[in-house]
Amino acid sequence: MNNGSSRLLLPMALLGCCLFAVYIAIFRPDYLSSASYLGGLIFLQVVLAALWDYRQRFLPLLLVVFLWAGMDVPLETVWTSGRWFVLAVGAVAGFILYAKGRHQHFGTFHLVAFVCVLAALISAMVSPYPSLAVLKALSLLLLFLYGAAGARLAIVGRAAKFFSGLLLGCEILVYSATIAYFVLGLRPFGNPNSLGAVMGVVVAPLMVWGVLVSEDKTIRRRRILAFALSLLLLFFSFARAGIVAGAVSCVLLCVALRRYRLLIKGMSVALLSAALIAAVVPPQSGQPDSVSLV
């Protein structure tokens, strides 16, 4: 938002919120005693606050909401349904803001994504459960729309700071998950496939890329440790799709950048991680309630 619109909209927004609060207190006091209404009001305020500084706040909010919805933690069911509202708001607002810019660009990748959405919609229409299938196709549309516009706004002009924060967030996630699974015996991700998807599709490839771009030796060693721990968590999940996705992504990244020595080292670390997990938690024994590798 520019300075002129901010000066005008901020007093109007504050005035509207005050009038709404007065209306609720006088005519609908029962809403203030309902946990559901209060929770919904707080949720709406968080979304509005993220929209106010869309470029810096909305993507972290979206990542936290989707991560929270996929974990076996308190309020998980609330975010399971609320995440689609957040994604819809972010996709629409991001597309509008991106369309107002001067350097809009949509390439072949976006055309392929649009064709995938059309294919999903056509497939949903002939599904035995069309209503549910159409909703899933629409969620794919919102995801691609946000990725094509809203997510790009969060990166433009601040790529170095953005990716540094993203890698730091992945490191924190890896360390927290390692302590939860291997030390405390907890399962915050619930379904092992969720753990495999997060580590194989997101964290492991990003950690490899983080190692490649690290110039500081301390940061590089820290990210190597996070990559090794992410591999342990990935193999611990025994999620075949996640393992294949992580392997393909990391191999393609190293081959494309011609970092063959790093590829060999990464494969050695992966084999050692797989052997360690197979020795401590063999597949036929299932997932234990408590596993300690330290």
Secondary structure, DSSP 8 states (H G I E B T S, - for coil): --HHHHHHHHHHHHHHHHHHHHHHHHH-GGGGG-HHHHHHHHHHHHHHHHHHTHHHHHHHHHHHHHHHHTSSSTTHHHHHHHHHHHHHHHHHHHHHHHHHSS-----HHHHHHHHHHHHHHHHHHTSSSHHHHHHHHHHHHHHHHIIIIIHHHTTTT-HHHHHHHHHHHHHHHHHHHHIIIIIS---TT-SHHHHHHIIIIIIHHHHHHHHHH--SHHHHHHHHHHHHHHHHHHHHHT-HHHHHHHHHHHHHHHHHTT-HHHHHHHHHHHHHHHHHHHHHS-GGG---S-----
